[in-house]
Amino acid sequence: MSPAEMPVIHDKLYTLDRALDPVEMRVSLQTLAEQYLGRQYMLRDVEIDVMRRRNQRCVIRYISDVTNGNTTQPSRWRVIGKVYKANKGERTFALMNDLWRNGFSRDNGDNIRIPEPLAFSSELCILFQEEVPGEPIKDLIKRSPNVEHIRLLARTLAKLHRSEIVPGEPMTMRHHLLRCHPRYPFLALACPELEPMIDFIVDTAYQLEKKWQNIRLAPIHGDFHLGQVHIEGDRAYLVDLDALGYGDPAADLGNLMVFLKSKAKRRPEMHDLINAFLAEYFSIMDQSIARRIPIFEGITHLRRACKCLRYQAEGWRKKARKMIEKGVACMEEASHGYWAYAKSAEATANG
C-alpha cells in the first residue's frame, strides 16, 4: 500500500483549531440556529470560551448574539460544543437522544432531565448541546450543605438506574478495572510494596462478581460524582454522559461514596447528607444493591491510586498507598457482607 493509500488515523483532537475559530464556527452555528431556533434567526458574532480541555475531548461554550426578523434587539444564545477525537462522539450523541426520548426531556414532568442534544457534526467531531442552567451540587454544598439538594441528587441517579434504555453490552468487572489509567499492573511495578494489596483488591472483585451473578443491570453514568448534577430551584440536570454504560448500579454509588466520604473527614455534617442520600435512593431502588457498593468503592480507590501514578505530583506514592489501603478495607467489608452505611438502606427498606 502506497503512502497515498494509507488510511488517515486521527489520534488527537484534530478539529480543535477549527472549533476555536470564530469565523468558521459562525457558519456552523448559523446553520444550527436555523434548525433549532428558526430560519428567521441570524447570528451577529460568536464568543468562544474553553471550559475544559482534556486529551479525549474539549468542552467549549459558544455565546452568540442572535436576532430574528421581528426585532433588531439581539438576544444571547449559548451552546455547548464538545470536541472529540475521530469517531468518538457519535455514540454519546445517540445515547443522549435515547435518554431525551425516554423520560429525560424538558417536558417529562418530574424536573429531572439532561441537556438537549442539538446536533453532531461528523466533519468537526463536535457534539452540540444546550447549556443547562443552575450550579453543580458540589459548588452548592461547598457554600451551604442542603439535604434537599442531596435528595434530588439521589432521585436523579435513581431515575437513570430505572431507565429502560440499554446503552451497550453489559459491563463486567474487567471493564471497570480497565478504566484504571494507567492500568493497575503498572502501579504494582512502580510500587512493588503495594502489589499484594493491589492483587487482593482485584482478586476479591472478581470473586465477588462470581458470587453475585444474575443481578439486575441498569444504565449507569460511569463517572458519577457531585459535579455531574446541576440544580436550579427544584430542577436537576444530569450532565457529562460520555461514560454512560450498562452495568451494576452499585458502580455509580461506589464512585459517589468515595467522594462523599472524603468530604466527611473534614466536614462531619456530610455524614447526615450521606444518610439522606441513601435513604432517598433506596426508597426508590432495590435495597440489595447496597451490599455491592463497597466493591466499587474499592475499585474507585484503585483507579485514583493509578491516577496518582499518572500525574506523579509531590507525595504521590504516599497518597497512592493510602488509597490502596482504603481499597483493601472496602473489599474486606464487601467480603464479609458488611457496609458502614448499610443501616440507612436497611431502615428505608424496612419502613
C-alpha positions in Angstrom: 0.0 0.0 0.0 1.5 3.4 -1.0 1.6 6.3 1.4 -1.2 8.0 -0.5 -3.4 4.9 0.0 -2.7 4.6 3.7 -5.8 5.4 5.9 -5.6 8.6 7.9 -5.6 7.9 11.6 -6.6 10.7 13.9 -5.4 10.1 17.4 -5.9 13.6 18.8 -8.4 16.4 18.7 -7.5 17.2 15.1 -10.5 19.5 14.6 -9.9 21.7 17.6 -8.3 24.5 15.7 -11.4 24.8 13.6 -13.7 24.6 16.7 -11.9 27.5 18.2 -12.1 29.6 15.0 -15.0 32.1 15.5 -15.2 32.8 11.8 -15.7 29.1 10.8 -17.9 28.4 13.8 -20.2 31.3 13.0 -21.1 29.4 9.8 -21.8 26.1 11.7 -23.7 27.8 14.5 -25.8 29.8 12.0 -27.0 26.5 10.5 -27.7 25.1 13.9 -29.6 28.3 14.9 -31.8 28.0 11.8 -32.5 24.3 12.6 -33.1 24.8 16.4 -34.4 28.4 16.7 -35.9 29.0 13.3 -34.9 30.2 9.9 -35.5 33.8 10.7 -32.7 33.9 13.3 -29.4 35.4 12.4 -26.1 35.3 14.3 -24.1 38.5 14.6 -21.0 37.2 16.2 -19.6 34.3 18.2 -17.7 34.4 21.5 -15.7 31.3 22.4 -14.9 30.1 25.9 -12.9 27.0 26.5 -14.4 25.4 29.7 -12.4 22.2 30.0 -9.6 20.7 27.9 -8.6 17.0 28.2 -6.8 14.6 25.9 -10.1 12.9 24.9 -12.2 15.9 24.4 -12.5 19.7 24.8 -15.7 21.4 26.1 -16.4 24.8 24.6 -19.1 27.4 25.3 -20.3 29.3 22.3 -22.1 32.6 23.0 -23.8 34.3 20.1 -25.8 37.5 19.6 -28.9 36.4 17.6 -31.7 38.5 16.1 -34.9 37.4 14.4 -36.9 39.1 11.7 -39.3 40.8 14.1 -36.7 42.8 16.2 -33.3 44.3 15.9 -32.6 43.8 19.6 -30.2 40.8 19.8 -30.5 38.1 22.4 -27.8 35.9 23.8 -27.7 32.2 22.7 -25.5 29.8 24.5 -24.5 26.4 23.1 -22.0 23.8 24.5 -19.8 22.1 22.0 -17.8 19.0 22.9 -14.9 18.3 20.6 -13.9 14.6 20.3 -11.3 12.5 18.7 -12.3 10.9 15.4 -15.3 8.6 15.6 -15.7 9.1 19.4 -18.7 11.4 19.8 -21.4 9.7 17.7 -22.2 7.2 20.4 -22.7 9.8 23.1 -25.0 11.8 20.9 -27.1 8.7 20.1 -27.4 7.8 23.7 -28.3 11.3 24.7 -31.1 11.2 22.2 -32.2 7.8 23.6 -32.4 9.3 27.1 -34.1 12.5 25.8 -36.8 10.4 24.2 -37.2 8.2 27.2 -38.1 10.4 30.1 -35.2 12.9 30.2 -36.6 15.7 28.1 -37.7 19.1 29.4 -41.3 18.2 29.3 -41.1 14.9 31.3 -43.0 16.3 34.3 -40.5 15.4 37.1 -38.0 18.2 36.6 -35.1 15.8 36.1 -33.6 15.8 32.7 -30.4 16.0 30.6 -29.1 18.8 28.3 -31.0 18.7 25.0 -28.7 17.1 22.3 -28.9 19.5 19.3 -26.7 18.1 16.6 -23.5 16.2 15.9 -21.1 17.4 13.2 -19.1 14.4 11.8 -16.9 16.9 9.9 -15.9 18.8 13.0 -16.3 15.9 15.5 -18.4 18.2 17.7 -21.5 17.4 19.7 -23.6 20.4 20.2 -26.0 20.6 23.2 -27.8 23.2 25.1 -26.1 24.8 28.1 -28.2 23.9 31.2 -28.8 26.5 33.9 -28.1 26.1 37.6 -24.9 25.1 39.5 -23.2 21.8 40.2 -24.2 20.3 43.5 -20.5 20.2 44.5 -20.5 24.0 44.4 -23.8 24.4 46.3 -22.6 22.1 49.1 -19.4 24.0 49.5 -21.4 27.1 50.4 -24.2 25.5 52.4 -25.0 21.8 52.8 -28.6 21.3 51.9 -30.3 18.0 52.4 -32.9 18.7 49.7 -30.1 19.0 47.1 -28.8 15.6 48.2 -32.2 14.1 47.9 -32.6 15.5 44.5 -29.2 14.1 43.6 -30.4 10.6 44.7 -33.7 10.9 42.7 -31.7 11.9 39.7 -29.4 8.8 39.9 -32.3 6.5 40.7 -34.2 7.8 37.7 -31.2 6.9 35.4 -30.9 3.5 37.0 -34.6 2.8 36.4 -34.5 3.9 32.7 -35.3 1.2 30.2 -32.6 2.1 27.7 -29.7 -0.3 27.1 -26.6 1.7 26.4 -24.5 -1.2 25.2 -23.1 -4.6 26.1 -23.1 -5.5 29.9 -20.1 -4.1 31.7 -18.1 -6.8 33.6 -15.6 -6.3 36.4 -12.9 -6.5 33.8 -14.4 -3.4 32.1 -14.4 -1.5 35.3 -10.8 -2.4 36.1 -9.7 -1.4 32.6 -10.7 2.1 33.4 -7.6 2.4 35.6 -5.3 4.8 33.8 -2.5 3.7 33.7 -3.5 0.0 34.2 -3.1 -1.3 37.7 -0.2 -3.7 36.9 1.9 -0.6 36.1 1.1 0.7 39.6 2.3 -2.6 41.0 5.5 -2.3 39.0 6.1 1.3 40.1 5.3 0.5 43.8 6.2 -3.2 44.4 5.3 -2.9 48.1 1.7 -2.3 47.1 1.4 -5.3 44.8 -0.1 -7.8 47.4 -2.8 -5.3 48.3 -3.5 -4.5 44.6 -3.8 -8.2 43.9 -6.2 -8.6 46.8 -8.4 -5.8 45.5 -8.5 -7.2 42.0 -8.9 -10.9 43.0 -11.7 -10.1 45.5 -13.5 -8.0 42.9 -13.5 -11.0 40.5 -14.5 -13.4 43.3 -17.5 -11.3 44.3 -18.6 -10.8 40.7 -19.0 -14.6 40.5 -20.8 -14.7 43.8 -23.3 -12.0 42.8 -24.4 -13.2 39.4 -27.8 -12.5 37.8 -28.1 -9.1 39.3 -30.4 -6.6 37.5 -28.3 -4.4 35.3 -29.2 -0.8 34.5 -28.0 2.3 32.6 -25.1 3.7 34.7 -23.5 7.1 34.4 -19.9 5.7 34.6 -18.4 8.8 36.3 -21.0 9.9 38.8 -20.0 12.5 41.4 -21.3 15.8 42.8 -20.3 17.7 39.7 -22.5 15.7 37.4 -25.8 17.1 38.5 -26.7 20.8 38.2 -29.6 22.2 40.2 -31.7 25.2 39.6 -34.5 25.6 42.1 -36.3 22.2 42.1 -34.9 21.2 38.7 -32.0 18.8 38.2 -29.8 18.3 35.1 -27.7 15.2 34.6 -24.6 16.1 32.6 -21.4 14.6 31.1 -22.8 11.4 29.7 -19.7 10.2 27.8 -19.1 7.2 30.0 -22.7 6.0 30.0 -22.8 2.2 30.1 -25.0 -0.8 31.1 -23.9 -2.4 34.3 -24.4 -2.8 38.1 -26.0 0.4 39.5 -23.7 -0.1 42.6 -20.9 1.2 40.4 -22.2 4.7 40.4 -23.0 4.6 44.1 -19.5 3.3 44.9 -17.8 6.1 43.0 -20.0 8.7 44.6 -19.5 7.3 48.1 -15.7 7.7 47.8 -16.1 11.4 47.1 -18.7 12.0 49.8 -16.7 10.1 52.5 -13.6 12.1 51.6 -15.5 15.3 52.3 -17.0 13.9 55.5 -13.5 13.7 57.1 -13.3 17.5 57.1 -17.0 18.2 57.5 -18.8 15.9 59.9 -22.2 17.2 58.7 -21.6 15.2 55.5 -22.4 12.0 57.3 -26.0 13.2 57.6 -26.1 14.1 53.9 -24.8 10.6 53.0 -27.5 9.0 55.1 -30.1 11.3 53.5 -28.9 10.4 50.0 -29.1 6.6 50.8 -32.5 6.9 52.4 -33.9 8.7 49.3 -32.2 6.4 46.8 -33.3 3.2 48.4 -36.8 4.5 48.8 -36.9 4.0 45.1 -34.3 1.3 44.3 -33.8 -2.3 45.5 -32.0 -2.3 48.9 -29.9 -5.3 47.8 -27.8 -3.0 45.7 -26.3 -1.6 48.9 -24.2 -4.7 49.7 -22.3 -4.4 46.4 -21.4 -0.7 46.9 -18.1 -1.4 48.8 -16.8 -3.4 45.8 -17.0 -0.4 43.6 -15.7 1.9 46.3 -12.6 -0.3 46.3 -12.2 -0.1 42.6 -12.6 3.7 42.7 -9.8 3.8 45.2 -7.6 1.7 43.0 -8.4 3.9 40.0 -7.5 7.0 41.9 -4.2 5.4 43.0 -3.4 4.7 39.4 -4.2 8.4 38.7 -1.5 9.3 41.3 1.0 7.4 39.2 -0.1 9.1 36.0 0.4 12.6 37.3 3.2 11.9 39.9 2.6 15.1 41.9 4.6 15.7 45.0 3.9 12.9 47.6 2.1 10.8 45.1 3.5 7.5 46.5 2.1 8.2 49.9 -1.3 9.2 48.6 -1.4 6.1 46.3 -0.7 3.9 49.3 -3.5 5.4 51.4 -5.9 4.9 48.5 -4.9 1.3 48.1 -5.3 0.7 51.8 -8.8 2.1 51.6 -9.5 -0.1 48.7 -8.4 -3.2 50.7 -10.7 -2.1 53.6 -13.6 -1.7 51.2 -13.1 -5.2 49.7 -12.9 -6.7 53.2 -16.2 -5.1 54.0 -17.7 -6.5 50.8 -16.3 -10.0 51.5 -17.9 -10.0 55.0 -21.2 -8.7 53.9 -20.7 -5.5 56.0 -21.0 -1.9 54.9 -20.7 1.1 57.2 -23.8 2.9 55.9 -25.9 -0.2 55.3 -28.2 0.7 58.2 -29.5 3.7 56.3 -30.5 1.5 53.4 -32.0 -1.2 55.7 -34.0 1.3 57.7 -35.5 2.6 54.4 -36.3 -0.8 53.2 -38.0 -1.8 56.4 -40.1 1.4 56.5 
